């Protein structure tokens, strides 16, 4: 996430300290499914992994969103084949609910609420369902109200009513930090603006019994210039978790490797770096460590995935990057060792030697490399596993005295040279499968 103008001082701390994160509570308020992942996903995953209680309040189900996969475009309102009947957008809403659940699983977020329901409902009685207000693009490139706004839309809901629901959730959760959009909604969407308004009012209604810190999101889209003395915080969050969560929002986001595109088809780099404006900071609760004055003297760091938050030297935040690196190397070592153990087996008949052991070893390497790449959705990780296997096999081919585990016979040559072929092949296959997957809907959105 990159602000539109340079900021002279940028704190590299966090919304809350990652040290002793257990017991600290954060509440994110978003307008539609996928918003939480696109602009705050890396931060949510980072704090969830550090042991904080991360909760999400979603205001609408995004009934009027555009749909990217061709096979699902019938879900769009007014599209041919749409069978919503009188309940406009119901089909897409149901799919986006499943996508959101899958995304939150990737982010490690276990507490989710819909505005007007459950703990996010102000009074007994029937649940409230707030609908997507829709939008149109203005000549300045910013979102504005749609020509037709349906009854029950969030932007039309009375502010006091919507805010009272959010206030009830704040009283129940007692978060130490609340995060939502800036006053202009980031890029002007009416529902984003109303989410900001209802959150601000909800904090007022919750009263002094709940004194949270309040942060707004610095958008990566054009917005009003920031005040020169505004306090900003950059969080270097969990890049891998954010990428996986973005991929879960299949109807709204296309993901290929480390890039993504929305319905406009414009490809951008996924970033694990997310920036927030300090709207209000409360007195720190027990266990909080304040941001040091030293931290604000560092220059801004852009698009650096992984580490973030306020951590003392030598205590890195838990991150999926370490897990991914260990798994990649581990699978490569496993393939190298097992392949070397298998490669010597052959079948000889009528002068023909069939090195079935080497063939089986190469098939094993291909499967493990593909598993690695598809699991972490990165073709280059598939190639890295193969390269590690080659290093292991090459090391085992070195003679030790008069013996070597891999010798220069047919089986040894097929195994060693075969790794050099299988490694790029696995990366190409992985890239192809990921590309195909990004163009079609998931068969199981709730997995």
matplotlib code that plots the C-alpha trace (Angstrom):
import matplotlib.pyplot as plt

x = [0.0, 1.6, 0.4, 0.0, 2.5, 5.7, 5.4, 8.3, 7.9, 6.4, 6.3, 7.4, 5.7, 2.2, -1.4, -0.8, 2.5, 3.1, 5.0, 2.6, -0.1, -2.3, -5.3, -5.1, -8.2, -8.6, -11.8, -11.8, -14.9, -15.4, -18.2, -18.1, -16.5, -13.0, -12.4, -10.9, -8.3, -7.4, -6.5, -6.0, -5.5, -1.7, -2.2, -5.1, -3.1, 0.0, -1.8, -3.9, -0.7, 0.9, -2.0, -4.2, -8.0, -8.8, -12.5, -14.1, -17.4, -18.8, -21.6, -23.0, -22.6, -21.6, -24.7, -24.0, -20.4, -19.0, -18.0, -14.8, -15.0, -17.0, -18.7, -20.2, -21.1, -24.7, -24.7, -24.4, -27.6, -29.5, -27.2, -28.8, -29.4, -29.7, -32.5, -32.5, -36.2, -37.3, -34.3, -31.8, -28.2, -29.1, -27.1, -23.9, -24.4, -24.4, -21.3, -19.5, -20.4, -18.5, -15.6, -15.3, -15.3, -12.5, -10.5, -10.8, -9.6, -6.4, -6.0, -6.5, -9.4, -12.0, -14.4, -16.7, -19.9, -22.5, -23.9, -27.3, -26.9, -25.7, -23.4, -23.6, -27.3, -28.5, -31.7, -33.8, -35.9, -35.4, -32.0, -31.2, -29.6, -27.9, -27.4, -24.7, -25.4, -23.7, -21.6, -20.7, -17.5, -17.2, -15.3, -12.5, -11.9, -13.4, -16.5, -19.8, -23.4, -25.1, -28.0, -30.4, -29.9, -32.1, -34.1, -32.2, -28.8, -26.2, -25.7, -29.5, -29.7, -30.2, -26.8, -28.0, -29.5, -26.5, -24.1, -26.1, -25.5, -21.7, -21.7, -23.2, -20.4, -17.8, -19.3, -19.3, -15.7, -14.1, -11.4, -8.1, -8.0, -10.6, -9.7, -11.9, -11.8, -10.9, -13.8, -13.8, -14.0, -10.6, -11.8, -15.3, -17.5, -20.8, -20.7, -17.1, -18.0, -21.0, -18.8, -16.5, -19.4, -21.1, -17.8, -17.0, -20.5, -20.4, -17.3, -19.1, -22.2, -20.1, -18.9, -16.0, -16.4, -14.5, -11.6, -9.9, -7.3, -8.8, -7.1, -8.2, -6.8, -4.5, -5.8, -3.7, -6.2, -6.2, -7.6, -7.4, -3.8, -2.9, -2.2, 1.5, 1.6, -0.7, 0.6, 1.0, 1.8, 3.1, 2.7, 4.7, 2.2, 1.8, 2.2, 1.6, -1.7, -2.9, -2.2, -4.0, -7.0, -7.2, -7.3, -10.3, -12.3, -12.7, -15.6, -13.9, -10.1, -7.8, -4.5, -1.5, 1.7, 2.4, 0.0, -3.7, -6.4, -9.9, -12.7, -11.0, -8.3, -5.4, -2.7, -0.9, 1.6, 0.3, 1.8, 2.2, 2.8, -0.3, -0.5, -2.8, -3.6, -3.8, -7.2, -7.0, -4.8, -6.1, -4.1, -2.3, -3.8, -1.7, 1.1, 1.3, 4.7, 4.5, 6.1, 9.6, 10.6, 13.5, 11.1, 9.8, 13.2, 13.4, 12.5, 9.3, 9.7, 7.6, 6.1, 8.2, 6.2, 6.5, 7.9, 5.9, 4.7, 6.7, 9.2, 12.4, 15.5, 15.9, 12.1, 10.6, 6.9, 5.4, 5.2, 4.2, 7.3, 9.5, 7.1, 7.1, 10.9, 11.3, 8.7, 10.3, 13.7, 12.4, 10.5, 13.5, 15.7, 13.2, 12.9, 16.7, 17.1, 14.2, 15.1, 18.7, 17.5, 15.2, 17.2, 19.4, 16.6, 16.3, 14.8, 17.0, 15.6, 17.0, 19.7, 17.3, 17.8, 14.8, 15.7, 12.3, 13.8, 15.1, 11.7, 9.9, 12.3, 11.7, 7.9, 8.2, 10.2, 7.6, 4.7, 6.5, 7.5, 4.0, 2.5, 4.8, 4.0, 0.3, 0.1, 1.7, 0.4, 3.9, 5.5, 9.0, 8.7, 8.1, 11.4, 13.2, 12.2, 13.7, 16.9, 17.3, 16.7, 19.5, 21.9, 21.2, 21.6, 24.7, 26.3, 25.5, 27.1, 30.5, 32.8, 33.6, 36.7, 36.0, 32.2, 29.4, 25.7, 25.2, 27.5, 27.8, 25.7, 22.3, 20.4, 22.6, 22.6, 18.8, 18.4, 20.8, 20.1, 16.4, 16.2, 17.5, 14.6, 11.9, 12.6, 11.7, 8.9, 7.3, 7.4, 5.8, 3.0, 2.5, 2.2, -0.2, -2.5, -2.5, -3.4, -6.3, -7.4, -7.5, -9.8, -12.5, -14.5, -13.5, -15.5, -15.5, -15.7, -16.0, -12.9]
y = [0.0, 3.3, 6.7, 9.2, 11.7, 11.4, 11.6, 13.0, 10.8, 7.4, 5.2, 1.6, 0.3, -1.3, -0.7, -2.6, -4.1, -7.7, -8.5, -10.0, -9.8, -12.5, -10.7, -7.6, -7.1, -5.5, -4.8, -4.1, -2.6, -3.1, -2.5, -5.6, -9.0, -8.8, -5.2, -6.6, -8.6, -6.1, -3.2, -4.8, -8.5, -8.6, -6.7, -8.9, -12.1, -10.7, -9.9, -13.1, -15.2, -13.2, -14.3, -11.2, -11.5, -10.1, -9.5, -8.3, -6.5, -6.6, -4.3, -5.7, -8.9, -7.1, -8.0, -5.5, -6.4, -7.2, -10.8, -11.7, -15.5, -15.9, -19.0, -17.0, -13.7, -14.8, -14.0, -10.3, -8.3, -7.9, -10.4, -13.0, -16.2, -14.4, -16.1, -13.9, -13.0, -10.3, -10.7, -8.7, -9.9, -12.9, -15.4, -13.4, -12.6, -16.3, -17.0, -14.0, -15.2, -18.5, -16.6, -14.4, -17.4, -19.0, -15.8, -15.4, -18.9, -18.0, -14.9, -16.8, -14.6, -16.5, -13.8, -12.4, -10.5, -9.0, -5.6, -5.9, -9.6, -11.5, -9.5, -6.7, -6.1, -3.3, -4.7, -7.9, -8.6, -9.7, -9.5, -6.5, -7.1, -4.1, -4.2, -3.1, 0.5, 0.1, 2.9, 4.6, 6.2, 10.0, 12.0, 12.5, 8.7, 8.4, 6.4, 8.1, 7.1, 4.9, 6.2, 3.9, 2.9, 0.0, 0.2, -1.3, -0.2, 0.7, 4.3, 4.9, 3.4, 5.9, 6.6, 6.3, 2.9, 1.4, 2.9, 1.5, -2.0, -1.4, 0.2, -2.9, -5.0, -2.6, -2.9, -6.7, -7.0, -4.1, -3.8, -2.0, -0.8, -0.1, 0.2, 1.4, 3.6, 7.3, 9.9, 9.8, 6.0, 5.8, 6.1, 7.4, 4.4, 5.4, 2.2, 2.9, 6.4, 5.2, 2.5, 5.3, 7.4, 4.6, 3.5, 7.0, 7.4, 3.9, 4.7, 7.8, 5.8, 3.1, 5.9, 6.1, 2.5, 1.5, 3.8, 2.2, 3.6, 4.5, 4.1, 4.8, 3.1, 5.1, 4.1, 3.2, 5.1, 8.8, 10.7, 14.0, 15.0, 14.1, 16.8, 17.4, 16.6, 13.5, 10.5, 7.4, 3.9, 1.3, -2.4, -5.0, -7.8, -11.4, -11.3, -15.0, -15.1, -12.0, -13.5, -16.7, -14.8, -12.7, -15.8, -17.0, -14.0, -15.6, -13.6, -10.3, -10.8, -12.6, -13.7, -14.9, -15.4, -12.2, -10.0, -9.4, -7.7, -6.6, -6.4, -3.5, -6.1, -3.9, -6.0, -4.8, -6.2, -7.7, -5.9, -7.0, -3.4, -1.6, 2.0, 3.6, 7.1, 7.6, 9.1, 8.7, 6.9, 6.0, 5.4, 2.1, -0.8, -3.1, -4.7, -2.1, -0.8, 2.7, 3.5, 4.8, 8.1, 6.3, 4.4, 7.5, 8.5, 5.7, 6.3, 4.7, 1.1, 0.2, -3.1, -5.2, -8.4, -10.3, -8.6, -5.9, -4.5, -3.5, -6.2, -6.2, -7.3, -11.0, -11.7, -11.8, -12.0, -15.4, -15.5, -17.9, -17.1, -19.1, -22.0, -21.8, -21.7, -24.6, -26.7, -25.9, -26.9, -29.9, -31.3, -30.8, -32.7, -35.4, -35.8, -35.9, -38.6, -40.8, -40.4, -41.4, -44.5, -45.5, -44.6, -47.7, -50.2, -51.4, -54.2, -56.0, -58.3, -59.4, -56.8, -53.9, -52.0, -50.2, -47.8, -47.9, -46.8, -43.5, -43.0, -43.5, -41.1, -38.4, -38.9, -38.5, -35.3, -33.9, -34.6, -33.1, -30.0, -29.5, -29.9, -27.2, -24.8, -25.3, -25.3, -21.9, -20.7, -19.9, -21.6, -20.5, -22.4, -25.5, -24.9, -24.2, -27.6, -29.3, -27.3, -28.4, -32.0, -31.5, -30.2, -33.2, -35.7, -34.0, -34.1, -37.8, -38.5, -37.3, -40.3, -41.2, -43.4, -45.9, -45.6, -43.2, -43.4, -42.3, -43.6, -42.9, -45.7, -45.5, -45.2, -42.5, -40.5, -40.7, -39.6, -36.7, -35.3, -36.0, -33.7, -30.8, -31.5, -32.2, -29.0, -26.4, -28.7, -28.8, -25.0, -24.6, -27.1, -25.3, -21.9, -23.3, -24.9, -21.7, -19.6, -21.9, -21.9, -18.1, -18.1, -20.4, -20.5, -22.7, -25.9, -25.6, -22.1, -23.2, -25.3]
z = [0.0, -1.1, 0.0, -2.8, -1.4, 0.6, 4.3, 6.2, 9.3, 9.3, 12.4, 11.7, 14.8, 14.9, 15.7, 18.9, 20.1, 18.9, 22.0, 24.5, 21.9, 23.5, 25.1, 23.0, 20.8, 17.4, 15.6, 11.8, 10.2, 6.5, 4.0, 1.8, 1.6, 0.1, 1.5, 4.7, 2.7, 0.1, 2.4, 5.9, 5.3, 6.0, 9.3, 10.4, 9.7, 11.5, 14.7, 14.6, 14.3, 17.2, 19.4, 19.4, 19.2, 15.8, 14.9, 11.7, 11.3, 7.7, 6.9, 3.7, 1.6, -1.6, -3.5, -6.3, -7.0, -10.4, -11.0, -12.7, -13.6, -16.8, -15.4, -12.5, -14.2, -14.2, -10.5, -11.3, -10.9, -14.2, -16.0, -18.3, -16.3, -13.0, -11.0, -7.9, -8.5, -6.1, -3.8, -5.9, -5.5, -3.2, -5.3, -5.4, -1.7, -0.8, -2.8, -1.3, 2.2, 1.5, 0.0, 3.0, 5.3, 3.3, 3.3, 7.1, 7.6, 5.6, 7.7, 10.9, 11.9, 14.0, 15.0, 12.3, 12.6, 10.2, 11.0, 12.6, 13.6, 16.6, 19.0, 16.4, 17.0, 19.2, 20.5, 20.6, 17.6, 14.0, 12.4, 10.2, 6.8, 5.2, 1.4, -0.9, -2.1, -5.4, -7.0, -10.2, -11.4, -11.5, -14.1, -11.5, -11.3, -7.9, -6.9, -6.2, -5.6, -8.1, -10.2, -8.4, -4.8, -3.5, -0.3, 2.6, 1.3, 3.9, 2.7, 3.1, 6.6, 9.4, 10.9, 14.5, 13.7, 12.0, 14.6, 17.5, 16.2, 15.9, 19.3, 20.8, 19.3, 20.6, 24.2, 23.9, 22.5, 24.2, 21.6, 22.3, 18.6, 16.0, 12.3, 9.4, 6.3, 6.2, 6.0, 2.2, 2.1, 0.5, -3.1, -2.5, -2.3, -0.5, 1.7, 2.7, 3.6, 5.7, 7.3, 8.5, 9.7, 11.6, 13.2, 14.5, 15.8, 17.3, 19.3, 20.7, 21.6, 23.3, 25.7, 28.0, 29.1, 26.0, 25.2, 22.1, 19.8, 16.5, 13.1, 9.5, 6.4, 4.1, 0.6, -2.3, -4.6, -5.2, -2.2, -0.5, 0.5, 4.0, 6.5, 6.9, 10.6, 10.4, 12.3, 10.2, 11.1, 8.6, 9.4, 7.5, 7.7, 6.6, 2.8, 2.2, 4.3, 2.4, -1.0, 0.0, 1.3, -1.8, -3.9, -1.8, -3.1, -6.5, -7.8, -7.0, -7.3, -9.8, -8.3, -10.3, -8.4, -6.5, -8.6, -8.5, -10.6, -9.8, -12.3, -14.2, -15.3, -14.2, -12.6, -9.5, -7.1, -3.9, -0.9, 2.7, 3.7, 4.9, 6.2, 8.7, 10.0, 13.7, 14.4, 18.1, 20.5, 23.9, 27.1, 26.7, 28.5, 30.7, 28.8, 26.0, 25.0, 23.5, 20.1, 20.7, 19.4, 17.7, 15.4, 13.7, 12.4, 10.0, 6.3, 5.0, 3.8, 0.8, -0.2, 2.1, 3.0, 6.2, 9.3, 11.0, 14.2, 17.3, 18.1, 20.1, 18.3, 18.1, 18.5, 15.0, 14.5, 13.6, 9.8, 7.2, 5.2, 7.6, 7.4, 3.6, 3.4, 5.8, 3.9, 0.5, 1.6, 3.5, 0.5, -1.7, 0.8, 1.1, -2.7, -3.1, -0.4, -1.4, -5.1, -4.5, -2.5, -5.4, -8.5, -8.6, -9.2, -12.8, -14.8, -17.4, -20.1, -23.4, -23.3, -22.5, -19.2, -17.8, -15.0, -13.3, -10.0, -11.6, -13.3, -10.0, -8.3, -10.9, -10.6, -6.9, -7.3, -9.8, -7.4, -4.3, -6.3, -7.7, -4.2, -2.9, -5.7, -5.6, -1.8, -1.5, -5.0, -6.3, -9.3, -8.3, -5.0, -7.1, -8.9, -5.6, -4.3, -7.4, -7.1, -3.5, -4.5, -7.2, -4.6, -2.3, -5.2, -6.4, -3.0, -2.7, -6.0, -4.8, -4.2, -0.6, -0.8, -3.6, -3.3, -4.1, -3.7, -7.3, -10.0, -13.7, -15.0, -16.7, -13.5, -12.1, -15.3, -15.7, -12.0, -12.1, -15.5, -15.0, -12.0, -14.2, -16.6, -14.1, -12.1, -14.8, -16.1, -12.6, -12.4, -15.9, -15.0, -11.7, -13.3, -15.9, -13.2, -11.1, -14.2, -15.0, -11.4, -11.4, -14.4, -13.0, -9.8, -6.9, -6.7, -2.9, -1.7, 1.9, 2.1]

ax = plt.figure().add_subplot(projection="3d")
ax.plot(x, y, z, "-o")
ax.set_aspect("equal")
plt.show()
